Amino acid sequence: MTQFLDISPAPMPMQQITTPFWALVDVGLLFAVMLVSSDALIYLGFGQSLIWLLCYALTLLRVLMNWPLVFEMLMRNKVLFAYPLTCLASVVWSQAPAETMVSAFQLTITFLIASYLGWRYSLDVIVKAVVVVLSITVALSLLHWASGVFPWKVYSNAGGLVGIYSHKNMLGQRALFCALAITATLLMARWQTSLPFKAAAFLSLGGTVLALALSRSMTSVLLLPPMVALFIILSRRHIPSQLFTALAILSGLAIALVPAALVMAGIDPVQTVLDSVGKDATLTGRTQLWSVAADVSQEHPIFGVGYSAFWAAPEFAYERLLTQHAGATTSVSFHNFIMEILVGCGWLGVLSILAILLTSWSRLRIYLARYQSVSAALGLTILAAVVITSLLGPSFYRGHEFMIVLIIAITVSAQEDMRQYKKHFYPRFPVQASGRRDPLKPIETDPITSTSHSY
């Protein structure tokens, strides 16, 4: 099965970890972390916590087995751990130290797990793992929509499909990332992924778009066209020039003519979109939440009140009532990762999370510029989508999050891929007479085409 999925890892050269057993353990860990962090197992209750505990144990075991190499990897990625270490340090001044300690520990372990997976697997493998895991969860969500087979509600109170997730926005975001990852897989060369895998991914694309539409997740639905356009622009070397030109012309006409037509018809496009999905000008109370966060952060601007302390400390009981009045009843969050971090860890935390985003963007940009990697183009697209969705939702600031796992894993993996290329003194693609690299003609003996990193 792993051969069909194109994710069977090439054994690492260290004697103690070359056995098929440990290779299978790593594959299982990759899938388990992707699945449990995606929120797809939320209805398992305590079972989900047990799966996370198993992931903790396996990661720590594998880290200890490969400690010298893992330690070197961690030192190369010190900047990525600035944010979780800041959250851990906030225990000292936290208004709720016990809550801060538990939450910061979960966040730190999440970063460690994601870093290990990024170190262990190439960027192509991580992309294909995302396709497999999210396609399965989307298919199960559509099954629940069609038959109501699972013992929980099919739709949210707002009318959007939730499927096997806890909220319609969760399904919408996962469907968005799945559609983008499938698009990237379809553009991969034949030596990167097999035709059966591409065929299966293509078949799941229609269901993924359907699930996205049924979720009625406004942010994700509106993000799909521009994110696909961004990915196509970044990976244009892999698209026939005539097709790319046609797509560019159609996109330009749509951007130019659609707003003009709406204005001539007397239609407010922003309000129309908001009304169509049941929203209002306050973004369902988000602006009110941000106002509360701004007031709290003004009193603790540098260090904040402690990571996650706002939602547990009795000192902020009145402010929490204000957030509930604004709509934060199903999710204790300000629905903006910058505001959330600003309240919890102050500007120190904000600078650390911005350093992560800048590092991820820099590595993926360099990877794309040097090797014209489809996976790097997808990584940059996902990074943009994560930032936008996290500015409007409860994500990218706490542990056990799919977006945290994904961004950290692809950031570490991009660096490890480039180190492999440099280490073996092979150009990633053969150089044509024009001096440009041809991404469709890999060197047959290139050891970098293995699906896992080797040292």
Secondary structure, DSSP 8 states (H G I E B T S, - for coil): -TTTTT------SSGGG-SHHHHHHHHHHHHHHHHHHTTTTGGGTHHHHHHHHHHHHHHHHHHHHTHHHHHHHHHHTGGGGHHHHHHHHTTTT-SSHHHHHHHHHHHHHHHHHHHHHHHHB-HHHHHHHHHHHHHHHHHHHHHHHHH--SSS-SB-TTS-B-TTSSSHHHHHHHHHHHHHHHHHHHHS-TTTS-HHHHHHHHHHHHHHHHHHHHHT-HHHHHHHHHHHHHHHHHTGGGS-HHHHHHHHHHHHHHHHHHHHHHHHTT--HHHHHHHHTT--TTTTTHHHHHHHHHHHHHHSTTT-S-TTTTTT-GGGHHHHHHHHHHTTTSS-S-S-HHHHHHHHHHHHHHHHHHHHHHHHHHHHHHHHHHH--HHHHHHHHHHHHHHHHHTSSS-SSSTT-HHHHHHHHHHHHHHHHHHHHHHTT--SS-B-TTS-B-TTS--TT-GGGSSB---
